[in-house]
Amino acid sequence: MPVLTRLIPSPVVVDIRPGALNDLADVLADQRICSSTGKLAIAISGGSGAVLRERLAPSLGGAEWFEVGGGTLDDAIKLADAIKKSGRYDAIVGLGGGKIIDCAKFAAARVGLPLVAVATNLSHDGLCSPVATLDNDAGRGSYGVPNPIAVVIDLDVIREAPVRFVRSGIGDALSNISAIADWELAARERGEDIDGLAAAMARQAGEAVLRHPGGVGDDGFLQVLAEGLVLTGIAMSVSGDSRPASGACHEINHAFDLLYPKRAASHGEQCGLGAAFAMHLRGAREESRFMAQVLRRHGLPVLPEEIGFTVEEFVKVVEFAPQTRPGRYTILEHLDLSTDQIRDAYADYAKAIGS
């Protein structure tokens, strides 16, 4: 009987540890990434990127640096055009937070070069995903791109970033648990296929963060969080879809962004809150309560008023949420709750988790 295997799209290098940035030049010198005579195009922000450039430039003498204005589709296209005009490169390095890395991902795909993602914060699982999320004239769009060829995360640099970025990453990682439950629901009710490997990777990434006893300042916890976010990105590549990491939790997040664009909280804060509420909706009361406890322990919100929204605004968000991902089946589509039913469900949730 033949043994069947499949190739998994993943980085050839994943370096997550304190001091990893000190060895970035060695990672980039890897023959699979850049030849000994090759050139690198490095995308950075105008703020913290300038500090990192000063630190890294002496060891990256053959690199050319490109400042990225923001996280829009126009910014990504401008970056790609600038790189194309400047000469031939072996690879593009995205050095910064999510906006910089997403612009660099898009630009790398546009000019046909491999991308090295060097993350300076852990705000969400996009650093190793096959998706670039960019603001456009219609709001925000997701664009398919290849996985990074390498991922470098220096935990010393992560600790220097504002703690809100780590908290956001925690909320995004924990939401995997709710997203997988939604995927399983869609399989039972609609016959949707589940990629077992992708589901296992995303679920275990979320569970590892959920059950780790450490906090946002501990290297051990940051290591698990960073690894979980990378694994989640690879899980999306394995499945060819965002399903392993996006269910009702992300529908609620998108609804916040669309209905209240000037007041929305961070991606991870909204996803974590959405995940805890979605777990409650599906009857997983103990899991919802435990998730809320962990979110609170890490300083994340579990109630809408904790991020500046009224109960009625949250009810409106939940009611609108299914419209953000047409065709996706989650607990929200399954229950199809009326406005009054959402209001009652929220009151029950707030009481259950101890508001």
NORPEKA-V320227 format. One record per backbone hydrogen bond with DSSP energy under -1.0 kcal/mol. NH is the residue of the N-H (numbers start at 1). CO is the residue of the C=O. If there is no record, write none. Layout:
nh = [NH,NH]
co = [CO,CO]
//
This chain:
nh = [12,13,15,17,20,22,23,24,27,28,29,30,33,34,38,41,42,43,44,50,52,53,54,55,56,57,59,60,63,64,66,68,73,76,77,78,79,80,81,82,83,84,85,86,90,92,93,94,95,96,101,102,103,104,105,106,107,108,109,110,111,113,116,117,118,119,120,132,134,135,136,139,141,143,145,149,150,151,152,153,155,158,159,165,167,168,169,170,171,172,173,174,175,176,177,179,180,181,182,183,184,185,186,187,188,189,190,192,199,200,201,202,203,204,205,206,207,208,209,210,211,218,222,223,224,225,226,227,228,229,230,231,232,233,234,235,236,237,238,239,240,241,245,251,252,253,254,255,256,257,258,259,260,263,264,270,271,272,273,274,275,276,277,278,279,280,281,282,283,284,285,288,289,290,291,292,293,294,295,296,297,298,299,300,306,307,308,309,314,315,316,317,318,319,320,321,323,324,328,334,335,336,342,343,344,345,346,347,348,349,350,351,352,353,355]
co = [149,149,151,153,17,19,20,21,23,24,25,27,30,30,35,91,64,93,66,47,48,49,50,51,52,53,56,57,60,40,42,44,135,72,73,74,75,76,77,78,79,80,81,82,39,114,41,116,43,118,97,98,99,100,101,102,103,104,105,106,107,108,92,150,94,152,96,143,141,71,139,136,134,132,130,115,115,13,117,15,17,154,155,162,163,164,165,166,167,168,169,170,171,173,174,175,176,177,178,179,180,181,182,183,184,185,186,186,195,196,197,198,199,200,201,202,203,204,205,206,207,215,218,219,220,221,222,223,224,225,226,227,228,229,230,231,232,233,234,235,236,236,242,247,248,249,250,251,252,253,254,255,256,260,260,266,267,268,269,270,271,272,273,274,275,276,277,278,280,279,283,284,285,286,287,288,289,290,291,292,293,294,296,295,303,304,305,304,310,311,312,313,314,315,316,317,320,321,325,330,331,332,338,339,340,341,342,343,344,345,346,347,348,349,350]
//
